[in-house]
């Protein structure tokens, strides 16, 4: 008996929780083997991480980074197609550092195929045409 697919809310919350714990295995469990991940400049420079090994390398780099921040999910929303939007906030030592967002495309089996993280609020992402205006 196969497991029911996760909701977009569950995928988003589990991904952020795995990030906050710096748990590469949990991130991989949610990700397609061909994932292309674009973290924010805060935690990834201008790098793109490819595949499960790329995620492992990113988490390893996070472990030695001087900035150890946490992300709190504010809202998860389905976008057109198989995409989701995670609106969140970044905290450093318990203090709000920045609004943040992640736009992720899901594969046919509900795993994250591509994700782009931003240190931005929804208004700017809408202005840039990256997400539709929310009604």
C-alpha positions in Angstrom: 0.0 0.0 0.0 1.5 3.3 -1.1 1.4 6.5 1.0 -1.0 9.3 0.0 0.8 12.2 -1.5 1.6 15.1 0.8 -0.4 18.3 0.6 1.5 21.4 -0.5 1.2 22.7 3.0 2.9 19.6 4.4 5.6 19.7 1.8 6.4 23.3 2.5 6.3 22.9 6.3 8.5 19.8 6.2 11.0 21.4 3.9 11.4 24.4 6.2 11.5 22.3 9.3 14.2 20.1 7.7 16.1 23.3 6.8 15.8 24.7 10.3 17.2 21.4 11.7 19.9 21.3 8.9 18.6 17.7 8.1 19.9 16.8 4.6 18.1 13.4 4.6 14.7 15.0 5.4 15.3 17.6 2.6 16.2 14.8 0.2 13.1 12.8 1.1 11.0 15.8 -0.1 13.1 16.4 -3.3 13.3 14.9 -6.7 16.6 13.3 -7.5 17.1 16.0 -10.2 16.3 19.0 -8.0 17.7 22.3 -8.8 17.9 24.5 -5.7 18.6 28.2 -5.6 19.0 29.4 -2.0 19.0 33.0 -0.9 22.2 35.0 -1.0 22.2 34.8 2.8 22.9 31.0 2.7 24.0 30.1 -0.8 25.8 33.0 -2.5 24.9 32.9 -6.1 25.2 29.1 -6.3 22.8 26.6 -7.6 22.7 23.1 -6.0 21.9 20.2 -8.3 20.5 16.8 -7.2 20.5 15.1 -3.9 24.3 15.5 -3.6 23.9 19.2 -4.2 21.5 19.4 -1.3 23.9 17.5 0.9 26.7 19.9 0.0 24.4 22.9 0.7 23.4 21.6 4.2 27.1 20.9 4.9 28.0 24.5 4.0 25.1 25.7 6.2 26.7 23.8 9.1 29.9 25.8 9.0 28.3 29.2 8.1 28.7 32.0 10.5 25.0 32.9 10.2 22.7 30.3 11.9 19.2 31.5 11.2 15.8 30.0 11.3 12.8 30.4 9.0 9.2 30.6 10.1 6.4 29.8 7.6 3.6 32.4 7.4 1.6 31.1 4.5 1.7 28.4 1.9 -0.2 28.9 -1.4 -0.7 26.8 -4.5 0.3 28.6 -7.7 -0.5 27.7 -11.3 0.5 24.3 -12.5 2.5 22.3 -10.0 4.0 25.2 -8.1 3.8 26.4 -4.6 4.6 29.6 -2.8 6.0 29.7 0.7 5.8 33.1 2.4 8.0 33.2 5.5 10.3 35.2 7.8 13.9 34.8 8.6 15.0 35.1 12.2 18.5 35.5 13.6 18.9 34.9 17.3 15.1 35.3 17.7 15.0 38.7 16.0 13.2 39.2 12.7 15.9 39.7 9.9 13.9 39.7 6.7 10.7 38.6 5.0 11.4 35.6 2.7 9.7 33.4 0.1 10.3 30.3 -1.8 8.7 29.3 -5.1 8.9 25.6 -5.8 7.9 23.4 -8.8 6.8 19.9 -7.9 7.4 16.8 -10.0 4.5 14.5 -11.0 5.1 12.5 -7.8 4.9 15.5 -5.5 8.6 16.1 -4.9 10.4 19.4 -5.2 11.9 19.5 -8.6 13.1 23.1 -8.6 13.0 25.8 -5.9 14.1 29.4 -5.8 14.4 31.2 -2.4 14.2 35.0 -2.0 14.8 37.5 0.7 11.8 39.4 -0.3 8.2 40.0 0.5 5.2 39.0 -1.6 4.6 42.5 -2.9 8.0 42.7 -4.6 7.7 39.2 -6.0 4.3 40.2 -7.4 5.7 43.4 -8.8 8.5 41.4 -10.5 5.9 39.1 -12.1 7.2 36.0 -10.2 3.8 35.4 -8.4 0.3 36.5 -9.3 -1.4 39.1 -7.2 -3.3 37.5 -4.4 -7.0 38.3 -4.1 
